[in-house]
Amino acid sequence: MLLALPFVLLAGAGAFLLYKFATVVDGEVLAMQFASLGAKLILSARNKDELERVKQNIVCKYPDCKVEVLPMDLSSGEGSLKEVVREAESLFSNAGIDYMIHNAAFERPKRGALEETEEGVKATFNVNVFGTITLTRLLAPSMLDRGMGHFVVMSSAAGKVPAPGQALYSASKHALNGYFSSLRSELCTKGIKVTVVCPGPIETPQPSGAASSSQRHSSEKRVSVERCAELTIVAATHGLKEAWISYQPVLTVMYLVQYIPTVGYWLMDKIGAKRLDAAAKKGNTYSWNLMFGGKKSA
Ligand SMILES: NC(=O)c1ccc[n+]([C@@H]2O[C@H](COP(=O)([O-])OP(=O)(O)OC[C@H]3O[C@@H](n4cnc5c(N)ncnc54)[C@H](OP(=O)(O)O)[C@@H]3O)[C@@H](O)[C@H]2O)c1
């Protein structure tokens, strides 16, 4: 799970102040890791009770951590998001937002590109793209006034390469990559940084502590959410423009599509139908067998 999460990061005895507003893979784990670094956090998502639970967990472990809860629905439109931004910027004595971590995403069932409905397309883009871009537009002016701000965008490997079986999700993440890479180029000389994080499959625990049912039923090898959060923070605090976080074979496919696209797209075309089949059978959609095996699903 995760949220829109604004935070201030303090390292050492106040010698180093980083101010950023952001969203990530499993917001709770990410927020906990930021808290361990002394960040001031604003936790945002729709479910207030869940946000309060996360806040309690953080404060239990790090009693000195400053955490605020600010419920928000990314699909609620510009008027409502404007109010959320106004409130976020007034917290912590009007300190403003240093890091915006864009982590929220609409649900992403695996199905064929032609099975998507207009309703699903709108719902996915309202959260993953339109709400995220609107929130960014509303936050950027005060960052520009202060000459600093950092957007950390939780995209996906599916934002870099085709994702047969998740075409709509892939389209929304490609849109995010395009918007935020362009924003970076426009504003990097004015103190605005952008880090786009592109994880492959991550083992995201459910509130019960268990892996999701789709994760339990498949043999997919997933990076732990703790490692993903750790690498996301490393990427952001080192000002990386883009970070890829995954096991193989996803990284190989990403490198091929990026650097030898003719080979990368040929490979994706070879595995596309097999991947759809594997998804329908709740099998491994990231298996080497999809590339080299004769069988339809792993
Ligand atoms: N898990 C993976 O394998 C993986 C891989 C690559 C990339 N990612 C990306 O990493 C991010 C987090 O993944 P995840 O697996 O932790 O996702 P998740 O479990 O589906 O959590 C999504 C989070 O977004 C919030 N959210 C959903 N709709 C919202 C809305 N309309 N307004 C505000 N908040 C909303 C949810 O809280 P509420 O329901 O309370 O609003 C929840 O906290 C996503 O951007 C995802 O695309 C995940």
The ligand as a Gaussian input file, in Angstrom:
#p B3LYP/6-31G(d) Opt

LIG

0 1
 N        3.769000      -3.858000      -5.854000
 C        4.482000      -3.979000      -6.956000
 O        4.891000      -5.081000      -7.362000
 C        4.852000      -2.734000      -7.746000
 C        5.751000      -2.852000      -8.812000
 C        6.090000      -1.716000      -9.536000
 C        5.551000      -0.490000      -9.206000
 N        4.650000      -0.408000      -8.178000
 C        4.088000       0.910000      -7.880000
 O        4.339000       1.226000      -6.522000
 C        3.273000       1.988000      -5.985000
 C        2.734000       1.324000      -4.737000
 O        2.442000      -0.018000      -5.037000
 P        1.650000      -0.932000      -4.021000
 O        1.751000      -2.322000      -4.507000
 O        2.042000      -0.588000      -2.625000
 O        0.160000      -0.398000      -4.310000
 P       -1.170000      -0.659000      -3.515000
 O       -0.976000      -1.706000      -2.472000
 O       -2.278000      -0.822000      -4.516000
 O       -1.370000       0.722000      -2.720000
 C       -1.867000       1.816000      -3.396000
 C       -1.912000       3.012000      -2.437000
 O       -2.479000       4.084000      -3.150000
 C       -3.519000       4.632000      -2.374000
 N       -4.544000       5.103000      -3.297000
 C       -5.254000       4.368000      -4.194000
 N       -6.147000       5.153000      -4.819000
 C       -5.988000       6.403000      -4.301000
 C       -6.638000       7.636000      -4.526000
 N       -7.659000       7.760000      -5.380000
 N       -6.214000       8.715000      -3.828000
 C       -5.216000       8.626000      -2.927000
 N       -4.573000       7.473000      -2.660000
 C       -4.970000       6.375000      -3.338000
 C       -4.050000       3.493000      -1.503000
 O       -4.638000       3.927000      -0.284000
 P       -6.250000       4.164000      -0.178000
 O       -6.906000       2.978000      -0.761000
 O       -6.482000       4.329000       1.303000
 O       -6.540000       5.420000      -0.904000
 C       -2.762000       2.768000      -1.197000
 O       -2.134000       3.351000      -0.081000
 C        2.249000       2.106000      -7.103000
 O        2.447000       3.330000      -7.770000
 C        2.590000       0.962000      -8.030000
 O        2.199000       1.223000      -9.357000
 C        4.295000      -1.488000      -7.435000

